[in-house]
Amino acid sequence: MVRCQTSFVSGRPSFLSSYATSPLSTETFTNIAFTKITILTMNSNMAHETVWFSHPRKFGKGSRQCRVCSSRSGLIRKYGLDICRQCFREKATDIGFNKFR
């Protein structure tokens, strides 16, 4: 459970002190309050969520993907193409590959 500690200035929370002189609509107040609560909630869970997908992906199959469809399987890496075999068949004539047999 996350507690939102704010001090009130003239009937408004302190994070709204810049708005103390101007009138606030209920929608603006709701959006600002919701944003602050969301940020507080996100910060409380970040220690656990930083563990996922934190291993460096510099080498191996997990670091490469097709430049057309972002697939990781069946990559053709020769000549620096980095295209999966399905996309290569579609784009081969556009790239300039010709089949002679």
N, CA, C and O of each residue as an XYZ file, in Angstrom:
404
protein
N       0.844     -1.176      0.000
C       0.000      0.000      0.000
C       0.888      1.237      0.000
O       1.824      1.328      0.794
N       0.609      2.171     -0.865
C       1.398      3.389     -0.989
C       0.622      4.539     -0.376
O      -0.547      4.762     -0.691
N       1.290      5.261      0.501
C       0.645      6.415      1.121
C       1.115      7.682      0.433
O       2.301      7.836      0.141
N       0.215      8.560      0.182
C       0.515      9.835     -0.461
C       0.555     10.906      0.618
O      -0.492     11.321      1.115
N       1.763     11.365      0.992
C       1.897     12.378      2.025
C       2.059     13.736      1.366
O       3.070     13.999      0.715
N       1.089     14.580      1.530
C       1.158     15.938      0.999
C       0.698     16.895      2.074
O      -0.191     16.582      2.865
N       1.310     18.064      2.095
C       0.850     19.100      3.014
C      -0.088     20.023      2.256
O       0.119     20.293      1.073
N      -1.109     20.501      2.927
C      -2.108     21.327      2.267
C      -1.818     22.806      2.502
O      -1.564     23.231      3.630
N      -1.859     23.571      1.438
C      -1.690     25.019      1.501
C      -2.973     25.633      0.964
O      -3.340     25.406     -0.189
N      -3.630     26.384      1.767
C      -4.884     27.057      1.411
C      -5.895     26.083      0.802
O      -6.555     26.397     -0.188
N      -6.007     24.894      1.408
C      -7.009     23.945      0.947
C      -6.580     23.112     -0.248
O      -7.375     22.315     -0.747
N      -5.359     23.266     -0.721
C      -4.865     22.491     -1.866
C      -3.570     21.786     -1.472
O      -2.835     22.295     -0.625
N      -3.275     20.649     -2.052
C      -2.005     19.968     -1.761
C      -0.813     20.819     -2.186
O      -0.937     21.693     -3.045
N       0.364     20.551     -1.565
C       1.545     21.370     -1.828
C       2.047     21.234     -3.254
O       2.654     22.172     -3.772
N       1.817     20.101     -3.910
C       2.288     19.980     -5.289
C       1.427     20.795     -6.243
O       1.734     20.886     -7.432
N       0.354     21.386     -5.732
C      -0.460     22.297     -6.533
C      -0.229     23.752     -6.133
O      -1.039     24.619     -6.463
N       0.880     24.030     -5.416
C       1.099     25.386     -4.911
C       1.229     26.405     -6.030
O       0.885     27.572     -5.838
N       1.721     25.989     -7.205
C       1.826     26.929     -8.314
C       0.450     27.304     -8.845
O       0.295     28.329     -9.510
N      -0.546     26.479     -8.555
C      -1.897     26.756     -9.014
C      -2.736     27.440     -7.931
O      -3.950     27.574     -8.082
N      -2.094     27.871     -6.842
C      -2.844     28.398     -5.702
C      -3.612     29.662     -6.053
O      -4.678     29.913     -5.492
N      -3.087     30.457     -6.971
C      -3.764     31.705     -7.307
C      -4.805     31.522     -8.395
O      -5.776     32.277     -8.454
N      -4.619     30.530     -9.261
C      -5.559     30.341    -10.363
C      -6.596     29.291     -9.990
O      -6.287     28.337     -9.277
N      -7.812     29.461    -10.464
C      -8.849     28.469    -10.159
C      -8.583     27.165    -10.902
O      -8.115     27.168    -12.041
N      -8.885     26.059    -10.246
C      -8.685     24.736    -10.842
C     -10.028     24.092    -11.117
O     -10.954     24.169    -10.310
N     -10.114     23.466    -12.257
C     -11.310     22.678    -12.513
C     -11.123     21.323    -11.846
O     -10.001     20.945    -11.512
N     -12.193     20.605    -11.654
C     -12.090     19.294    -11.016
C     -11.344     18.307    -11.898
O     -10.695     17.397    -11.384
N     -11.423     18.466    -13.225
C     -10.706     17.565    -14.126
C      -9.200     17.746    -13.991
O      -8.460     16.762    -13.956
N      -8.739     18.994    -13.916
C      -7.307     19.260    -13.780
C      -6.789     18.696    -12.474
O      -5.741     18.051    -12.454
N      -7.500     18.926    -11.386
C      -7.084     18.406    -10.089
C      -7.028     16.885    -10.107
O      -6.082     16.295     -9.585
N      -8.017     16.251    -10.695
C      -8.055     14.793    -10.767
C      -6.883     14.259    -11.573
O      -6.256     13.280    -11.169
N      -6.570     14.889    -12.717
C      -5.462     14.431    -13.550
C      -4.129     14.571    -12.837
O      -3.295     13.667    -12.906
N      -3.912     15.694    -12.150
C      -2.645     15.906    -11.450
C      -2.513     14.933    -10.292
O      -1.447     14.350    -10.096
N      -3.575     14.748     -9.521
C      -3.535     13.831     -8.390
C      -3.321     12.403     -8.870
O      -2.544     11.663     -8.267
N      -3.995     12.005     -9.942
C      -3.835     10.655    -10.477
C      -2.412     10.433    -10.955
O      -1.852      9.356    -10.752
N      -1.808     11.454    -11.598
C      -0.439     11.339    -12.082
C       0.521     11.133    -10.928
O       1.413     10.288    -11.009
N       0.353     11.889     -9.861
C       1.253     11.756     -8.721
C       1.095     10.390     -8.066
O       2.096      9.771     -7.705
N      -0.122      9.906     -7.903
C      -0.348      8.593     -7.302
C       0.228      7.503     -8.191
O       0.798      6.534     -7.687
N       0.090      7.645     -9.509
C       0.638      6.659    -10.431
C       2.152      6.620    -10.330
O       2.742      5.540    -10.323
N       2.793      7.783    -10.250
C       4.247      7.832    -10.138
C       4.698      7.194     -8.838
O       5.674      6.443     -8.830
N       4.013      7.473     -7.741
C       4.369      6.866     -6.465
C       4.209      5.356     -6.516
O       5.045      4.630     -5.976
N       3.165      4.875     -7.146
C       2.940      3.442     -7.255
C       4.012      2.792     -8.112
O       4.502      1.711     -7.783
N       4.380      3.445     -9.213
C       5.404      2.889    -10.090
C       6.747      2.830     -9.379
O       7.478      1.853     -9.546
N       7.096      3.837     -8.596
C       8.373      3.858     -7.906
C       8.463      2.768     -6.857
O       9.558      2.274     -6.588
N       7.354      2.377     -6.258
C       7.403      1.359     -5.224
C       7.666     -0.025     -5.801
O       8.167     -0.889     -5.081
N       7.349     -0.272     -7.070
C       7.543     -1.585     -7.672
C       8.779     -1.669     -8.555
O       9.074     -2.748     -9.069
N       9.507     -0.595     -8.754
C      10.595     -0.585     -9.723
C      11.736     -1.516     -9.344
O      12.406     -2.037    -10.235
N      11.984     -1.746     -8.063
C      13.091     -2.610     -7.671
C      12.876     -4.025     -8.183
O      13.838     -4.693     -8.562
N      11.659     -4.486     -8.202
C      11.371     -5.831     -8.682
C      11.347     -5.881    -10.202
O      11.792     -6.866    -10.793
N      10.834     -4.835    -10.846
C      10.666     -4.864    -12.293
C      11.963     -4.650    -13.052
O      12.028     -4.968    -14.239
N      12.996     -4.124    -12.413
C      14.252     -3.905    -13.119
C      14.993     -5.205    -13.369
O      15.949     -5.221    -14.144
N      14.584     -6.285    -12.742
C      15.248     -7.571    -12.923
C      14.938     -8.156    -14.296
O      15.798     -8.809    -14.887
N      13.751     -7.941    -14.812
C      13.333     -8.566    -16.058
C      14.025     -7.930    -17.248
O      14.113     -6.706    -17.345
N      14.513     -8.762    -18.151
C      15.179     -8.372    -19.395
C      16.340     -7.416    -19.129
O      16.518     -6.432    -19.848
N      17.135     -7.711    -18.086
C      18.260     -6.849    -17.751
C      19.587     -7.431    -18.214
O      20.611     -6.752    -18.133
N      19.597     -8.671    -18.697
C      20.836     -9.286    -19.174
C      21.249     -8.626    -20.485
O      20.406     -8.430    -21.361
N      22.534     -8.277    -20.641
C      22.952     -7.599    -21.881
C      22.770     -8.475    -23.111
O      23.111     -9.657    -23.090
N      22.233     -7.899    -24.183
C      21.996     -8.619    -25.434
C      22.929     -8.073    -26.506
O      22.489     -7.352    -27.402
N      24.228     -8.413    -26.422
C      25.195     -7.931    -27.403
C      25.592     -9.015    -28.385
O      25.957     -8.720    -29.523
N      25.525    -10.273    -27.956
C      25.962    -11.380    -28.792
C      24.886    -12.448    -28.824
O      24.046    -12.508    -27.927
N      24.900    -13.291    -29.843
C      23.990    -14.422    -29.920
C      22.708    -14.110    -30.655
O      22.498    -13.001    -31.147
N      21.850    -15.126    -30.715
C      20.609    -14.997    -31.489
C      19.646    -13.988    -30.880
O      18.839    -13.393    -31.595
N      19.719    -13.791    -29.581
C      18.814    -12.851    -28.930
C      19.127    -11.397    -29.213
O      18.302    -10.520    -28.958
N      20.315    -11.135    -29.740
C      20.697     -9.742    -29.995
C      20.375     -9.292    -31.405
O      20.442     -8.100    -31.702
N      20.021    -10.236    -32.290
C      19.792     -9.890    -33.698
C      18.340    -10.126    -34.072
O      17.688    -11.030    -33.548
N      17.839     -9.298    -34.988
C      16.475     -9.464    -35.478
C      16.392     -8.982    -36.910
O      17.257     -8.248    -37.387
N      15.337     -9.404    -37.590
C      15.114     -9.009    -38.978
C      14.846     -7.514    -39.032
O      14.089     -6.980    -38.222
N      15.473     -6.843    -39.991
C      15.276     -5.397    -40.093
C      13.940     -5.034    -40.716
O      13.550     -3.867    -40.697
N      13.219     -6.029    -41.278
C      11.918     -5.761    -41.883
C      10.788     -6.058    -40.900
O       9.932     -5.209    -40.650
N      10.793     -7.283    -40.340
C       9.651     -7.707    -39.517
C      10.008     -7.960    -38.054
O       9.135     -8.347    -37.277
N      11.256     -7.755    -37.657
C      11.721     -7.921    -36.273
C      11.648     -9.354    -35.777
O      11.618     -9.581    -34.568
N      11.618    -10.331    -36.684
C      11.635    -11.732    -36.287
C      13.060    -12.130    -35.925
O      14.018    -11.582    -36.468
N      13.198    -13.084    -35.009
C      14.532    -13.518    -34.598
C      14.933    -14.848    -35.221
O      16.069    -15.289    -35.044
N      14.031    -15.493    -35.941
C      14.343    -16.819    -36.476
C      14.621    -16.756    -37.967
O      14.020    -15.959    -38.687
N      15.541    -17.607    -38.432
C      15.838    -17.734    -39.856
C      16.525    -16.527    -40.460
O      16.234    -16.164    -41.600
N      17.436    -15.892    -39.720
C      18.094    -14.688    -40.221
C      19.149    -15.020    -41.267
O      19.908    -15.977    -41.113
N      19.192    -14.236    -42.316
C      20.267    -14.291    -43.298
C      21.181    -13.124    -42.981
O      20.831    -11.965    -43.200
N      22.371    -13.448    -42.455
C      23.302    -12.412    -42.016
C      24.388    -12.138    -43.042
O      25.151    -11.183    -42.898
N      24.466    -12.963    -44.072
C      25.526    -12.818    -45.061
C      25.403    -11.475    -45.772
O      24.298    -11.018    -46.067
N      26.529    -10.856    -46.039
C      26.633     -9.536    -46.677
C      25.978     -8.436    -45.842
O      25.667     -7.363    -46.358
N      25.770     -8.703    -44.563
C      25.164     -7.687    -43.700
C      23.694     -7.452    -43.963
O      23.172     -6.379    -43.662
N      23.008     -8.460    -44.533
C      21.591     -8.282    -44.851
C      20.727     -8.186    -43.595
O      19.906     -7.278    -43.466
N      20.920     -9.136    -42.664
C      20.121     -9.210    -41.440
C      18.626     -9.183    -41.736
O      17.881     -8.382    -41.171
N      18.200    -10.075    -42.633
C      16.792    -10.210    -43.007
C      16.406    -11.671    -42.820
O      17.193    -12.562    -43.139
N      15.218    -11.926    -42.311
C      14.781    -13.312    -42.167
C      14.497    -13.894    -43.547
O      14.280    -13.160    -44.511
N      14.501    -15.205    -43.626
C      14.410    -15.852    -44.937
C      13.078    -15.589    -45.624
O      13.024    -15.543    -46.853
N      12.006    -15.416    -44.868
C      10.710    -15.129    -45.477
C      10.700    -13.742    -46.123
O      10.208    -13.576    -47.239
N      11.240    -12.756    -45.420
C      11.298    -11.399    -45.981
C      12.280    -11.344    -47.140
O      12.081    -10.581    -48.086
N      13.353    -12.155    -47.075
C      14.318    -12.159    -48.168
C      13.671    -12.638    -49.460
O      13.936    -12.089    -50.530
N      12.828    -13.652    -49.367
C      12.163    -14.151    -50.577
C      11.259    -13.094    -51.194
O      11.129    -13.025    -52.417
N      10.638    -12.275    -50.365
C       9.778    -11.206    -50.877
C      10.588    -10.071    -51.500
O      10.186     -9.506    -52.516
N      11.719     -9.739    -50.897
C      12.470     -8.547    -51.295
C      13.699     -8.841    -52.149
O      14.417     -7.907    -52.505
N      13.971    -10.109    -52.494
C      15.223    -10.475    -53.171
C      15.394     -9.756    -54.500
O      16.484     -9.256    -54.781
N      14.358     -9.686    -55.326
C      14.494     -9.025    -56.630
C      14.665     -7.516    -56.464
O      15.366     -6.885    -57.254
N      14.036     -6.935    -55.450
C      14.203     -5.502    -55.199
C      15.628     -5.180    -54.754
O      16.179     -4.136    -55.102
N      16.218     -6.099    -53.975
C      17.581     -5.887    -53.493
C      18.584     -6.065    -54.630
O      19.614     -5.391    -54.662
N      18.285     -6.969    -55.561
C      19.191     -7.184    -56.688
C      19.705     -8.600    -56.810
O      20.659     -8.847    -57.548
N      19.096     -9.538    -56.105
C      19.488    -10.940    -56.209
C      18.683    -11.587    -57.323
O      17.459    -11.463    -57.366
N      19.378    -12.285    -58.235
C      18.727    -12.974    -59.348
C      19.034    -14.454    -59.275
O      20.166    -14.840    -58.984
N      18.041    -15.287    -59.533
C      18.219    -16.729    -59.533
C      18.468    -17.163    -60.972
O      17.621    -16.949    -61.840
N      19.637    -17.777    -61.235
C      20.009    -18.161    -62.593
C      19.624    -19.586    -62.931
O      19.596    -19.916    -64.117
N      19.331    -20.438    -61.997
C      18.964    -21.820    -62.291
C      17.522    -22.060    -62.012
O      17.033    -23.174    -62.203
